[in-house]
Amino acid sequence: MKDDTRRHPMRHSRQDMEEVKQIPDTPQTRSPAYALAFTDDDFMCRDELRPVRLQLELLKPELMMNEAGIESTIVLFGGARIPEPSQKDKARTKTLGELSRFYDEARKFAQLMTERSDGNDNVIVTGGGPGVMEAGSRGAQDAGGRSIGLNIVLPHEQAPNAYVTPELCFNFHYFAIRKMHFLMRARAISVFPGGFGTLDETFEALTLIQTGRMQRVPFVLFGEDFWRKIINWEALLDAGTIGADDLDLFHFVETAEQAVEIIDAAG
């Protein structure tokens, strides 16, 4: 993050942070009450500070992406458990092994989109984890470009995949703020087979577009058989809970090239 110590004449907070490290060690200075509020982890984690933490999680990635020159993104959602094809025999289910082909399609799609990017527009953004997310970051790296990773702290061990651009690798506590960052710069949304998280992200994005809360963008679902098997889209239409136009908000594709064609056709 850039140094802003000369932007105004007032003493900078970083100067005070250094000063407090040199103060005498006394009962008063050891008291939590004496700690600078913004350096006090216990204070920052209080329930009453939740609005501040929400604001910080929105602001930090926004500032850093602005400073990195990120203008627009291509969103890539998909399952963390989908293996690379070379590892499909180790998949926990036969179906996951069969879905491994989408690892390669995600990697190819990210590569194709990155090759067409100027480095600031249409930058690949994923959840930063393994599986399809890793494939997306990897494809961007194959093309010599950058990718954004929006990780989130989970109860089980999780680390960013090795292909995310380090200075664009963020970590979140709040799912809601993370999802905002996925969509705030989105020029297109691509969704690969996945589980609850992928479904959550997919339907939230579709709902925002359907209700006009978000500009309509190209929206592609990779693997028509998978999506039709787990979601009865026509049943929603027959029930009247969605309209016929709502089924036009997305397109099924099987390959990276088909997805690129749809994005190109949308201008």
Residue, then its C-alpha position, 0 to 999 in steps of 0.5 A: m500500500k502506498d505511503d501517504t505520510r506526506r499528504h497532510p501536515m498532521r502527525h501520522s498515526r504510524q509515528d505514534m505507533e512507533e513512539v508507543k513501542q519506546i515508552p517506559d514499561t509501567p502498570q499504566t502503559r501495560s494496561p489495555a486501556y492505554a493501547l491505541a484503539f486501532t492497534d488494540d486487537d481485543f478492542m477491535c474484535r468487540d461486538e460493538l466494533r462490527p460496523v467498523r470491521l465491515q467497513l474496513e473489509l470493504l475499504k482495504p481491498e478496494l483501496m489496494m485494487n484501485e492502487a493496483g489499477i484494477e478496472s474490471t474483472i472476470v469472475l470465476f466461481g467453482g468447487a474447491r473439491i474438483p481435482e486436476p485431471s491428473q489427480k482424478d483417480k484420487a477424487r473422493t467420488k467418481t463424479l468428482g473425478e469426471l468433473s475434473r475436466f472442468y479444471d482444465e476448462a477453467r484454466k484455459f478460460a482464465q488463460l484466454m481471458t487474460e491474454r485478451s486483457d491489458g492487465n487492468d481490465n478483465v482481470i480474473v478473480t476467484g475465491g483464491g482456494p483450491g480446485v476450480m479456483e486454483a485452475g483460474s489463478r493458474g490460467a491467468q499465470d499461464a498467460g503472464g497476467r495477474s489474478i485476484g484471490l478473495n479468500i475467507v477464513l474457514p473453520h478448517e485449514q485453508a490457504p491461498n493457492a500458489y498461483v494468486t498474485p500475492e499483492l492481490c490476495f485478500n482475506f475476509h471474515y465476512f462472506a457478505i463483504r467478500k461477495m460484494h468485492f466479487l461483483m463490484r468490478a464484474r464484467a462477466i461471471s463464469v460458474f463451474p460445478g461446485g457445492f453450497g458455496t458455488l450455489d450461493e454465489t451463483f444465485e446471489a449474482l443472478t438475483l442481483i441481476q434479475t432485480g436490477r441491483m446489478q448491471r446485466v453481464p454475460f453469465v455462463l454456467f459450465g457443464e449443462d448436464f451438471w446444472r440441469k441435474i441439480i436444479n430444475w430450472e423449468a420447474l421454477l418457471d412452471a411454478g411461476t416463481i420466475g419468469a421466462d426472461d429469467l432463464d435468459l440471464f445465463h447460458f450453458v457452455e461446455t468449453a472455454e472457447q464457447a464462454v469467450e464467444i458469449i462474452d464477446a457477443a455481449g460486447 
